[in-house]
């Protein structure tokens, strides 16, 4: 873990030093190495090579008149100011180093307690990643039963939350429960992910995706759209749908590289199914707008939704099993070799 690098470049941070072998696995590293690329064209090398633009934070700029030292004044500068600069640099280095060490000690002391609290909530919150998809798929399949004349096969789930739809209050209420479960799952994934950066991105995207979806503008019912009653909210509804599809690709894409090869293949298959079904669903847009029959549009969109929700449930299950494997310790029995 690199705590301080000043302006050191990557090559300087990786450069081996003679004493590196004394501490093979350090808790942290600190590098303030600066390669000074300045031609020795001045009589005073310390003037030519010092300066905040060349030698880093603890350096200083001196004005060179282009000539050699002129008498006692310049001799005094060399004898008095240079040691002061070195002392200032040493004090500043010690202060920053002590601050870093105190920070490491505080984090090291707090980490076991914080980790223990997180571990207590790991399984319940990861289980939310299974409950949330199951709830959402159930919403798309069964909420429509309360609307007489609604067909799961020929109508899209967005119509269940349309303005004036009899199922809108129930959909919104269940949607809040779904959002709470999904945010809880995203948070625990984000918390437990390090050092897996791709998985950490998945957790963050799940939370952002869920919060974004709670502000989804509702569409009007088909009859209103056909009569020309569409408003800005209908346009924004389509914009939200496109952005949500983009979130879908990002989440599954980062998840594909977060776990093993089999999960990567499964994630790619999920992306293909989601894109294909979403493209087919998009061909029905003009028919929905004109209140014309749309056979099987509900099936195509629900397949796309189910593919994504199943992927989330599989991710939660994989993380649950991974955690259980880490917690499982096989006892080692020591056998007495004496005869």
DAJOKA-V793544 format. One record per backbone hydrogen bond with DSSP energy under -0.5 kcal/mol. NH is the residue of the N-H (numbers start at 1). CO is the residue of the C=O. Records with the same first field share a line. If there is no record, write none. Layout:
NH->CO + CO
This chain:
3->1 + 29
4->29
8->5
13->9
14->10
15->11
20->17
22->19
23->20
26->23
29->1
31->4
36->34
37->35
38->36
41->39
45->43
47->44
48->44
49->45
50->46
54->51
55->51
59->56
64->62
65->63
71->69
73->70
75->71
76->72
77->73
78->74
79->75
80->76
81->76 + 77
82->77
84->80
85->81
86->82
87->83
88->84
89->85
90->86
91->87
92->88
93->89
94->90
95->91
96->92
97->93
98->94
99->95
100->96
101->97
102->98
103->99
104->100
105->101
106->102
107->103
108->104
109->105
110->106
111->107
112->108
113->109
114->110
115->111
116->112
117->113
118->114
119->115
120->116
121->117 + 118
122->118 + 119
123->119
125->121
126->122
127->123
128->124
129->125 + 126
130->127
131->127
132->128
134->130
135->131
136->132
137->133
138->134
139->135
140->136
141->137
142->138
143->138 + 139
145->142
146->143
147->144
148->146
150->147
155->151
159->156
160->157
161->158
162->159
163->219
165->162
168->165
171->167
172->168
173->169
174->170
175->171
176->172
177->173
178->174
179->175
180->176
181->177
182->178
183->179
184->180
185->181
186->182
187->183
188->184
189->185
190->186
191->187
192->188
193->189
196->193
197->195
200->196
201->197
202->198
203->199
204->200
205->201
206->202
207->203
208->204
209->205
210->206
211->207
212->208
213->209
214->210 + 211
215->212
216->213
221->163
225->221
226->222
227->223
228->225
229->224
234->231
235->231
236->232
237->233
238->234
239->235
240->236
241->237
242->238
243->239
244->240
245->241
246->242
247->243
248->244
249->245
250->246
251->247
252->248
253->249
254->250
255->251
256->252
257->253 + 254
258->254 + 255
259->255
264->260
265->261
266->262
267->263
268->264
269->265
270->266
271->267
272->268
273->269
274->270
275->271
276->272
277->273
278->274
279->275
280->276
281->277
282->278
283->279 + 280
284->281
285->282
288->284
289->285
290->286
291->288
292->287
297->294
298->153
299->153
300->296
301->297
302->298
303->299
304->300
305->301
306->302
307->303
308->304
309->305
310->306
311->307
312->308
313->309
314->310
315->311
316->312
317->313
318->314
319->315
320->316
321->317
322->318
323->319
324->320
325->321
326->322
327->323
328->324
329->327
330->328
331->329
333->331
334->332
335->333
337->335
